[in-house]
Amino acid sequence: MKTIALIAAAALALPMAAMAQTSSTGSTGSAAKPAANTTGKKVVQKVVPKRIIKRVEEAKPISEETDVTLSEQDLKVAETILTGTIKCELGASVNIEADPKKPGFFTLTHAGVKYRLHPVSSRTGAVRLEDPVREAMWLQLGNKSMLMSQKQGLRLADECQAAKQLEVAEDMKKNPPKSLFESGDAAPTAKTQ
């Protein structure tokens, strides 16, 4: 019986507490006015839609000034970058052009967005270009390339293949590489009975 009385009292007290809070904060439901607002005007914070932000970023020119200094190894890697228009999956494409004024730097255009890329050392042996401002990365493998957004954590363009990469991909289909688990020198194992 006491439990039921406590539950009923709590059920009545909660709505009354909510009404008391609403009346003390006003009809807007905000707890307190900001201290910086001394003019008495209502402060409205606007949210800019993502499509507007995208248009502004696309129209904004790329800054050619950078504090990145490329090493001799980076410049050698830059010589291996495949340039021109490269077709990707789902009808997408990217265009990569070398910067004639600054060796080792590239401009990649995808879906109207321009990226300013430069080589970054990679432990895996893949050719890697990065745009630190727009947080994008271009990975170039022997048989394909891809554009990735480090900020969003997803691929923007995948299965991109220049003419050289198409040749390598066809060769890999004809002569598949050995699996990591296969050993070319291992003798066949004897069957046990």
Secondary structure in CASP SS format (residue, H / E / C, confidence):
PFRMAT SS
TARGET T0000
AUTHOR 0000-0000-0000
METHOD secondary structure of the structure
MODEL  1
M C 1.00
K H 1.00
T H 1.00
I H 1.00
A H 1.00
L H 1.00
I H 1.00
A H 1.00
A H 1.00
A H 1.00
A H 1.00
L H 1.00
A H 1.00
L H 1.00
P H 1.00
M H 1.00
A H 1.00
A H 1.00
M H 1.00
A H 1.00
Q H 1.00
T H 1.00
S H 1.00
S H 1.00
T H 1.00
G C 1.00
S C 1.00
T C 1.00
G C 1.00
S C 1.00
A C 1.00
A C 1.00
K C 1.00
P C 1.00
A C 1.00
A C 1.00
N C 1.00
T C 1.00
T C 1.00
G C 1.00
K C 1.00
K C 1.00
V C 1.00
V C 1.00
Q C 1.00
K C 1.00
V C 1.00
V C 1.00
P C 1.00
K H 1.00
R H 1.00
I H 1.00
I H 1.00
K H 1.00
R H 1.00
V H 1.00
E H 1.00
E H 1.00
A H 1.00
K C 1.00
P C 1.00
I C 1.00
S C 1.00
E C 1.00
E C 1.00
T C 1.00
D C 1.00
V C 1.00
T C 1.00
L C 1.00
S C 1.00
E H 1.00
Q H 1.00
D H 1.00
L H 1.00
K H 1.00
V H 1.00
A H 1.00
E C 1.00
T C 1.00
I C 1.00
L C 1.00
T C 1.00
G E 1.00
T E 1.00
I E 1.00
K E 1.00
C C 1.00
E H 1.00
L H 1.00
G H 1.00
A C 1.00
S E 1.00
V E 1.00
N E 1.00
I E 1.00
E E 1.00
A E 1.00
D C 1.00
P C 1.00
K C 1.00
K C 1.00
P C 1.00
G C 1.00
F C 1.00
F E 1.00
T E 1.00
L E 1.00
T E 1.00
H E 1.00
A C 1.00
G C 1.00
V E 1.00
K E 1.00
Y E 1.00
R E 1.00
L E 1.00
H E 1.00
P E 1.00
V C 1.00
S C 1.00
S C 1.00
R C 1.00
T C 1.00
G C 1.00
A C 1.00
V E 1.00
R E 1.00
L E 1.00
E E 1.00
D E 1.00
P C 1.00
V C 1.00
R C 1.00
E C 1.00
A E 1.00
M E 1.00
W E 1.00
L E 1.00
Q E 1.00
L C 1.00
G C 1.00
N C 1.00
K C 1.00
S E 1.00
M E 1.00
L E 1.00
M E 1.00
S E 1.00
Q C 1.00
K C 1.00
Q C 1.00
G C 1.00
L E 1.00
R E 1.00
L E 1.00
A E 1.00
D E 1.00
E E 1.00
C E 1.00
Q E 1.00
A C 1.00
A H 1.00
K H 1.00
Q H 1.00
L H 1.00
E H 1.00
V H 1.00
A H 1.00
E H 1.00
D H 1.00
M H 1.00
K H 1.00
K H 1.00
N C 1.00
P C 1.00
P C 1.00
K C 1.00
S C 1.00
L C 1.00
F C 1.00
E C 1.00
S C 1.00
G C 1.00
D C 1.00
A C 1.00
A C 1.00
P C 1.00
T C 1.00
A C 1.00
K C 1.00
T C 1.00
Q C 1.00
END
